[in-house]
Amino acid sequence: MSKIQVLDQITIDKIAAGEVIERPASVVKELVENAIDAQASSVTVEIKEGGISLIRISDNGCGIAREDVPYAFLRHSTSKIRNVEDLLTIHSLGFRGEALSSIAAVTKTELITKTKEDMFGTKYVIEGGKEVSMEDTGAPDGTTFLIHQLFYNVPARRKFLKTAMTEAGHIQELLMHLALSHPEVAFRFISNNQEKLRTSGNGNLKDVIYSLYGREVAANLVEIDYTQYGLHIKGYLGKPVINRSNRNFENFFVNGRYVKSSMLSKAVEDGYRDFVMQHKFPFVVLHFQVEGEEIDVNVHPTKMELRFQNQQMVYQTVFEAVHRTLLEPELIPIVEIPEPVVNEPCVERKKESPFLLKPKATGQLQAVQEQKEEQVERKKEVIPPKMDEAYFLEKMKERVYAEHQEAKRVSKEPVSKEAPLQSQPVEIKEEVKYDVKPEQMNLFEEHLLKREVKADYHLIGQVFDTYWLVEFNNSLYIIDQHAAHERVLYERTLKEMKNRTFTSQYLSPPIILSLSMREAQLLEEHMDRFAAIGFEIEPFGGEEYAVRAVPDNLFSIAKKDLLMEMIDDMADGLSTTMTPEVLDEKVASMSCKAAVKGNNRLSAQEADHLIGELLTLDNPYHCPHGRPTIIAMTKRELEKKFKRIV
């Protein structure tokens, strides 16, 4: 007896449907993409119980001609392509001809459609892949689908669906991607009679982002428009302050189609590497336009994945586009101070000096500060439960004035710009405020980092042995010495490596690295590159390697764990996209380990030299790991908090 049998058509259709229709969101995806292909300018999606019991999708597209309606539900029937050559130049979202057939096989489907040429619309009912009825009906131009009881005839699949709320969330996420990919289409999403999403369809991508993600995200966007090697990238990058702990806010669209691509994610994240902290991911909405011959979209039944013909070229282009675009705007975050709390219940508090931002210093100023702190420590006060705010502020003002008068007697000395930044911290002498006029300082008229205008800034002092206070125009800038020094060392090292101005330093004894097969392969592939930047590495037997020399600027920090960390970074990346520039950056990032730490006191001369070099960099805003180097508070913000202005 033969063991191989040809399956009946109903079973075949249900198996095929399982490849395309996984959940209610799969139905919505196929039908909304068909609506967009039909030139609809408005699409409304309404669901009940997460789309399990009802999905209703209406559009104002071109509709389906009456004679074509039955054929639309046959497998591999499509109006998008005619032959295999058309697969190379696909511009539509759907083209496989499986969507309607798969949906009809596992649901009770009702279609109402009308073209502008027809006087009447057509109502077509099909259940479980079997035609039930077709008749004339009154209808507006366009198409409406009513999908009832998903998987009603495949109970094994139905029981694997999640809760209604979870399924509705998948549909909302899908529609968000479609709205971002087609801002010219007005989308509306209704779940259990509640509107969850609405876009205007005015074609403005930033308006769509505002509608979907809110004001904070929309207010922190950087526009990108970059073309190279036939790849056009357009859209928006979120500023570093907008970041997430996962990749759900990385939105990539290739020729209008939402896709997931580990290569694109890697390129974008590498472009953000200097701006976003480790283990944080950026917000981006990027549209890629590329010739159809350069990509293969027929990789997966859901068309969510694609392949690029030249992966390395695409990676390098995306990386450069993102990195260069982020270097253009000034990215110093403005810190807002929360409103003070007044008229609280009786609370016992330690009486403190109102100078919340005190410069760290030695000598006469420090003596004055210590004397004040001792006076404060001798007593505590109880704030009355209903103290008048004006009275409280007046007392604070008197105290500030008294301490200010005493501090004014401290001598001031100009800063010498001769001293370089030393590896060992030096005590601050009796400086309070410094008027610094660096010869090559490039500053904004109103921003600290504009490079067309030379200006003065005042170095006020240091707090907590970590943060330096700088006054410039009408803003107070706070600079993290560790993050700033990391950025300076990183860019200095990178510049030396690119200019080949470094020398090698021999290690005795050498560092022995024990590598996996994959790590050894990567090292061998890039051995010439390592040698070109000052490393001397040779096989040491098996898959062990001896590091006998390192670039001179890495000598003091070259340890086995740091070298293994660099190899690990390479192994985590795409070996095909490990360009010489990327390798240089990975090596340069190791120099950050030599940066001065927090809680190490620097002299004013050292701090001035550090800040002066920081302000000349291409990216002075973040350390190489993404932490900010500078934050700012405006004078207006402070005056608002102290009620000087309303």
Buried (B, 14 or more C-beta within 10 A) or exposed (E): EEEEEEEEEEEBBBEBBBEBBBBBBBBBBBBBBBBBBBEBBBBBBBBBBBBBBBBBBBBBBBBBBBEBBBBBBEBEBBBBBEEEEBBEEBEBBBBBBBBBBBBBBBBBBBBBBBBEEBEEBBBBBBBBBEEEEBEEEEBEBBBBBBBBBBBBBBEEBBEEBBEBEEBBBBBBEBBBBBBBBBBBBBBBBBBBEEEBBBBBBEEEBBBBBBBBBEEEBBEBBBEBEBEEEEBBBBBBBBBBBBBBEEBEBBBBBBBBBBBEBEBBBBBBBBBBBBBBBEEBBBBBBBBBBBEBEBBBBBEEBEBBEBEBEBBBBBBBBBBBBBBEBBBEEEBBBEEEEEEEEEEEEEEEEEEEBEBEEBBBBEBBBBEBBEEBEEEEEEEEEEBEEEBEEEEBBEEEEEBBEEBEEEBEEBEEEEBEBEBEBEEEBBEBEBBBBBEBEBEEBBBBEEBBBBEEEEBBBEBBBBBEBBBBBBBBBEBBBBBBBBBBBBBBBBBBBBEBBEEEEBEBBEBEEBBEBEBEEEBBBBBEEBBEBBEBBBBBBEEBEEBEBBBBBBBEBBBEBBEEEBBBBBBEBBBEBBEEBBBBBBBBBBBBBBBBBBBBEEEBBBBBBBBBBBBBBBBBBEBBBBBBBBBBBBBBBBBEBBEBBBEEEE
